[in-house]
Amino acid sequence: MANAMVIGIGGVGSVIGRKLHEFDCFDRIVLADLDPIFAQQLAERTPKNRFVVVQVNAMDTAALATLMKEHKITVTCNACTCHTNHSVLEACLRAGSHYLDMAADIYSPPGVKRPGKNSFEAEIEKFNDAYLERGLAGILCMGMDPGAVNVFARWAMDRLDTASSIRVLDADNAEVKGYRFASLFSPETLFEELNAVPYYVRDGKITAGKPLETEVSWHRFPDPIGLVKTYAVAHEEGVSLGTYPPFIEKGVKYSVFKYALTDAVVNLARSIDLLQLDTWKKIKVDGVEVAPIRVATAKLPKPAQLGATVDGYSCVGTEVRGTKDRRRVEYFIYTMDSHRDTYERYGYSLTVVQTGIPPALAAKLLATGRITERGVMMPEALDPEELMNNFSREGLPIFVEKREVERL
């Protein structure tokens, strides 16, 4: 029997903890947070729970490593913000634990400096060799998007002889009752992503676009979402999928992450950018230091509060175009579910559930030896079969559309 740790028990961390508790391969699940109140609530409402609630600062690498050794942790899921990634990666390395997270810092090309950089390529460069030496796996960005969508891409790529493009597509027709504006995930992250430079791969080269002006097009999603306007947005997989060497060898020259946005959200994001409020860099106002993005979003509802007020559907998927036996083939692998139904099943929002299931499943597969890759990697480096075979049964419904062009 293995032991697992979840660090950061917000909405996503709570879903991960709950899923891990369903797996009988784990003897104990350590729920760790600087403020353990949500961890304690999860433990209290879970019958015959195997949780251990602890207080720890994810940025205290030494204390974290000691805690992992004390509880003999096999696999750690880091559900904190990406600013903690290096600290938790280092703690896992010292303690001999596999590592999973859900996001990295927004991509910046070589030579561009960013404070607190935790981008996926920097993490691979710093930790890969050491993880290989210790026989550990460090799986980065293993949420929904990035995460499951990278696995979708690999699954489709394995079924094609050649490939030309990979598009990750995310759309939602949710309506939130009782609020003039609400974000289904961290509003700070939303505006940071929308106003960041959207890097993507075109003609085999990493390309910089203009925020909310790049690769704008209409895309038809499965009903009931339908036709929506999509924009290239800064996301890890928009770069990683187009620069992964095995995909390049099959011919991929284009990859992008595209988000469906309403005109109202686009205008709001542009206004926040115009007023220079989309930054964490603190400024002094009336003698008090504040982060402008925290001020801009302070009055918005917390995503964890929204579950019971949201109606509509979310669709997140990966479109891969290529050839098989000289025929043009296009795959669209996606997950789609109802906000209302998901909240009634789990007590959490659909966005949180979609993000929490993939790392929980990956943790189980690591603990049971069914993920055998080692080193620090993005999810497209994993053999996708075990994950794809288990996503739906663990609560992430998967659908596959396949289109073939055949000359008569």
N, C-alpha and C positions, 0 to 999 in steps of 0.2 A: 504494500500500500504506500502511496506517495502522499506528500503534503504540498499544498499550494499556498501562495500568498497573492492577495490582491491589494495593491497600494492605490489609495484614492477612492473613497467609497461615496462618490456622488451617484448620479443616476446610472451611468455606464458601469461603474465599479460595483454597484448593487446588483445589476443584472448579471455581471460576470460571477459574482459570489454566489448568487442564487443558482445559476446554471452549474457551477462547479459542485455545489452541494448535491445536485441531482446525480452526479457521477459517482458510482461506488468505487472507483479506482483511487479516490482521495480519502485518506483517513482523517486529516484535519485541513481546514481552510482558514488561514490567518487573514483577517481583515484589518488593514493598517491604514491609519490616517492621522494627520496632525490634530484634527478634531474628530474623534471617533463616534459622534452622536448618531450618524446614519448607520454606521456599522453596528452599533448597539441595537438600533431599531430593527435592523435586518435579523440579527441574532434572536431578538426577543419574539419576533413573529414567525420564526422558523421552527416547527416542531422537531424535537430530538436533534437539535442542531449540533453540528461538528465544527462550529466556528470558534475561533480564538480572536478576540478583539484586542488590538494593541494600539498604542499611540506612538507615532514616530514621524520624524520630519524626513521626507523623501530626499532632501538635499543634504542630509547628514549621512554621507556614504558609509562611514565607519560603523555608526550605530545600526544602520540598515543591514550591513553585512553580518554583524554580530547577531542580529535578530534572526536572519535567515539561517545561520549556522545553528543557533539555539533550537529552532523549530524544524531543522533538517528539511528545508524547502527544496522541492524538486523543480518546480516551475513557478515563475513570478509574472503576474500580469500588472503592468504599470498603467493605471487608469488616471494618472495625474496629467497635468499639462506637459507639453513636450519639453518645457524648460528643465524638467527633472530627468530627462532621458539619460544623459551622460552619467549622472550620479547613480541611477538605478542599474544601468548597464555595468558600471564598475563594481557595485555591490554584489550583483549576481556573479560576476567573474570571480571575485574574492571568495564567495560562499559556495560556488559550484552549482548554481541554479540556472536552468534555462530561462530565457527572457522573452517577453512579448510586450509590445505597446500598440497604440492605436493611431499615432500621428507623429510627425516630425515637424521641424521648423520649415517654413516656406522656403522652397528651393531658391538658392542664389548661385549663379555661375562662379567658377573659379576666378578669384581676384576681386570679387565683390564682397566687402566686409559687412557683416551684420552682427549686432550685439547679441550675445547668448546663442550663437548659432548651434542648432541641433538638427541640421538637415540630414536626410537619410544617407547621402553619399559620404558626409563627414563621419557619421557614426560607423558606417561599414569600414572606412579607411582606418579609423582609430582602433576598432575592437575586433575586426574579423579574424586576424591572425591569432590573437590571444584566445578567442573563443574556440577556434579550431584546435589549438594546442590542448585545451582542457576538455575537448569533446562536448562542447555546449552549443546549443542553438540560440541565436538571438534573432527573433522574427520581428521586423519593424513594420509599423503601419498596418497591423492586422485587425483593423476594425471593419467597417462596411466599405466606405470609399474614402481613402484607400483601404485595401484589405481583401475582402471577398471579391471585389471587382477585379483585382489582380489575378486571383485564382481563376475567375471566369475566363480571363484573357489567356492564361496558360492552358486551360482545358480546351479552348477552341483552337489555339495554336498547335496543340498536340494532334489535332485531327485534320490539319491542313498540310499540304505539300509546300505551299508558298503563302505569304501574307503580305499585304501592302499597308494596312492601316488598322489602328486600334482607337476607338472612341469610347470613353467612359461617360455615361449619360445619367443625369440625376434630375428627376422631376417630381413635383408634389403639387397636388391641388387642394391642400389642406385649408380649412377655414377655422379660425380660432375665435370662439365666441367670447364677447365681453371685453375685448381689447382693441384699441385702434391699430396697434402694431405689436407683433410678437414674433420671436424667432424660435424654431423648434429645437435648435441647438445653441450653444454659446453665442450670444449676439456679438461679443467682442471678436470671436473667431470669424463669424460671418462677415463683418465689415472689414476685418483685416484681410481676409481672403479676397473679397470683392474688389478692394482697392489696391491690392498688391499686383506687381507685374505678372501677368499670366504666361509663364514659360511653358512651351510645348515643343514638340518635335515636328519639323516640316522639312521634307527633302533630306531626311537623315541628319539634320542639324538642329541643335537646341536653339529655339527662336524666342525672342522677347516680344510680347504683344503689348497693347495699351489696355489698361483696365476697362472693362465693360465696353470695349470697342473691337474686340478681337474674335474672329471666327464666329460672328453672329449669324445664326441661321435658325430656321424653323425645323422642328423635328416632331414626327408623329410617334407618340408613345402608345402602348396598349391602352385600350379603354379601361376605366372611364377618364383617363387623363387626356388623351388625344393630342392635338396639335398645339405645341407651345414654342415660345422663342427661347433659344439657348445661347449662352455666352461662354467663351473660354475663361476659366477661372483658375487662379493659382492653386494647384493641388499636386501632391507628391507623384501620383501615378501618371499625371500628364507628361512627366519627364521620364520616370523610371521605366515605363513600359516601352518607350521608343528608344531607350538606350541599353536595354538588356541584351547582351551579346547573342544569345541563342535566337532571340526574335529578329535581330538585325540580320543574322545569317539566313533567316527564312525570307528576308526581303522587306521587313517593316521599315518604312521611311516616314511614317506619320503617326503621332499619338497625341491625344489631347483629353483634358477633362472639361466637360461642358455641363453647365448648371442652368436649369430653366428658371427664369426670373421674370416677375411681373414688372411692368413699367414703374409701379409705385416703389418697389424695392430698389430698382436701379436708380431712380431719382433720389431716394433717401440716401443710398450709399454715396452717390456723387456729391450730395450736399455735405455729408459728414467729411468727405475728402476735401471739399472746397474750404471748409472751416478748419481743416487740419486737426480733426478730432479722432482720427483713426490711428492713434499711436499710443504705445505704452510708455513712451519717454515722458517722465514727469515734468510738469511745469509748476511754477509758483503762482498761485492765485490768492490774493488777499492774505499773503503770508503763509499759505498752506500749500504743500506740494501734493499735486494730484496727477493721475494719469488721465489724459483727455478722453481716451476710449471708455474708461470707467465712468466718467461723468456723463458721456453721451448715452450710455446704456443703463445708467443707475436706476431709472424709473421703469425700465422694461420688466415684464414678469420673468421669473426664472423658468427655464425650460421644464424643470421637474414639476412645476406647478400646473402645467398646461394639459396633461394627459386627458382629463375628463372633459376638457372644453374643445377638443380638436375633432373635426370630422373631415373625411376625405381619404385620399390614397397617396401612397408614395411608391415610386418605381425607380430603382437604381440598377443599372446594368452596363454591360460591356458589349460593344459591337466590334466584331473582327471581320475584316474582308480579306479574302485570299482565293486560292485555287486548290482543288482536289481532283486528281486524275484529269487535269487540264480543263476542268469545268470551274467557272466562277462560283464561289460559295461565300455566303455571308451568314455569320452566326450573330444572334443577339441573345445573350444569356442574362437573365435579370431576376430580381426578387421584387415582388409586389404584394402589398398588404394594406389593410384598412387601419387607419389610426384608431377608430372607435373600437373595432374588434380586438386589436392588440392591447389596448388599455384595459379592456374588460378581462382579457386572459391573464395579463401580467401585472397590471397595476402601474405600469410605466408607459411612457410615450413610445410610439413606433420607432422614432429616430434613435432613441436610447437602446431599445431592444435590438434593432438592426446592427448597431455598433457593438453591442456586448456579446452577441452569440458567437461570431467568428473567433475572437480570441479565447473564449471559454472552450469551444470545440478544439481549437489548436492546442490548448493546454492539455486537454484530455489525450489527444493523439500523441503529444510529446511524452506524457507520463506513461502511456501504455506502449511506447516504442513504435507507433505506427507513423510518426514523422521521424525520418532517419537522417535528414540533412543536418549538417553542422556548420558552424560559422555564423556570421551576422549577415542577414539577407533581407531583401524585400519578398513579399509573398509569391511573386511570380517564379521564384527559384524553387518553390516546393512542388513535389509531385501532387497534382490536384485531385487525384481520384478519391482518396479517403475523405477529403474535405467535401468534395462535390456529392459523394454518396451519403453524407451525413447532415448536410446543411438543412434539408427539408425536415428530416425527422427530429432535429433539434429546435425547430421553430422558425427557420428562415426559408420560406417556400421559394423554390427555384423553378424557373421556366426557361425553356430553350426554344427559340425560333430559328429555323434553318431555311435559307433560301438558296436555290440553285438555279443557275442559268444554263440552259441546254439548247444547242442549236438543233432545229428540226430538219 
